[in-house]
């Protein structure tokens, strides 16, 4: 049996390429997307679940139905400027949505995740390339949500073996 990988935000540009690469390597991608910014035409590899990552019931049902062994989490709001105008949306989708996915992973004993982070957590960099151990200086609501996501992941890893 081939491993199933849940790709949240799989209808976006990066998600479509990740799904294609997974399929090419023998994995079965399952695309989970609300299609608010993704494109149906981009979904050509694997099954599709239309849903919102904040919807606990839909996320849980997807885990029960497909039984993924790993998650690639790409879903989220991504426009820095918009995050300044609508920070509530960014915290809701990027932070609460991630927590919903992680809670489902824990409930279904899925320990492996790839998280789409952002260099925006470093603020204005001192140079390029930015080293992984550079000081974290998020400057926008978007950057703070990515920073929070990294912290949540670290906490879940420590507490639950993620």
N, C-alpha and C positions, 0 to 999 in steps of 0.2 A: 504494500500500500504506500502510495506517495504522500509525503507530508503536505498538509494544507496550511497556507499562510494567509491570514486575514490582512488585507491591505486597506486601511482606512484612508479615505481620500484618494482611492484608486482611480478615479475618473479624471484626476488632474494631470497636468503635464508630467510631473515626476512620477506620480502613481501609475500612469500608463506604462512608462518605461520600466519601473520596478516590476510591475506585473509581467511584462514581456520578458524581462531578464529571469524572473523566477520560473516562468513556464519553460524557458529555454534550458534551464538547469534541472528540470524534472519536478519542480514543485507545482502544486495546484493553487494558484492565487484565487482568493475570494475577495472581490472588490466590494467595499462598503462605502457608500457615498450618498450624500443628500442631493447632489447635482445642482447645488446653489452656485458653484463656480466651475465644476468639472463638466466634461463633455461626454455624452453617451457614445459618441462615435469613437472616443479614445479607449473604450472598454472592449477589448477584443480577446482577452485572455482570462479565462476563468468565469465563475459564476458571479452574479451581481446581486447585491442586496441594497435596495434603496432605503436609506434611513439616516437618522440624525444620531451622532455619537453621544448626545446627551439623553437619548431615549433609552432608559435602562431596560425596558422590556424587549425592545427590538435588538439591542446589543446582546442581551442574554440569549434570546431566541437564536440569533445568528451563531453564537458559540455552541449552543446545544445542537443545532442543525448540522453545522459543518465540522465541528470539533477540530479547530485549527491547532497546530502545534507551536505556532509562533505568530507574532503580529508585527507588521510594519506600519507604524502610526504616522501618517502624513496629513490627516484631516486637521483642519483648523483655519482660522482667519489669518490672513498674511499681510495686509496692507498697513505699513507703519503709520502713514498719515491718517488713514481712516481710524486707526486705533486711538488716536488722540481725540477725535471727534466722538467716537462711539466706544469708549473703553469697556462699558458693561458687556457689550456683545463679545469682545475679545476675551474677557475673563470668563464669561459663561461658556463659550465654545472651547477655547484653548485650555482652560484649567478644569472646569467641571466636566467637559467632554473627555479629557484625558483620564480624569479620576473614574469616570464611568467605565471606560475601556479597561483600565487597570483593575477595577473591582471585579469585572467579569472575568478577566484573566485569572485572578486569584480564585474565584469561585469555581472555575473550570480547570484549574491546575495547569495553566499555560504560563511558563516562566520566561520565555524568550521574547524580547521586543527590540525593535529598532525604532528609535525616536528621531523624528526630523527636527533637529535643533536649529539654531540660528546664530550667526556671528553677531547679530545685533545685541546679544547679551554682553558683549564687550564694550559697547558704546563706541565712541570715536577711538579707533585703534591707534596705538603709539607707532605702529609700523605694520609692514606686511611681509610675509604672511603672519597671521596672528597665532602665537603659540597657545596650546591648550591650557597652559597654566597662567595666562594673562589675567589681570584683574577684571572681575566682572563689574560692569558699570552700565546696566540697562538704562536707557534714557526715554523709552516710549512705553505705553501700555503693552504694545505687541511684544517688545523685548522683555518686559517684566513677566508676561505670560509664558514665554519660552524659558526664562530663568526659573519660574515657579515649576514648570513642567520638569526641568532637570532635577530640581530639588525633590519633587514628588517621586520621581523615578528612583532617586537615591534612597529616599525613605522606604519605599516599597521593597527595594532590593535588600536593604538591611533587615527589615521586619519580616518579609515574606519570601525571601530568596528569589526575587525576580531577577 
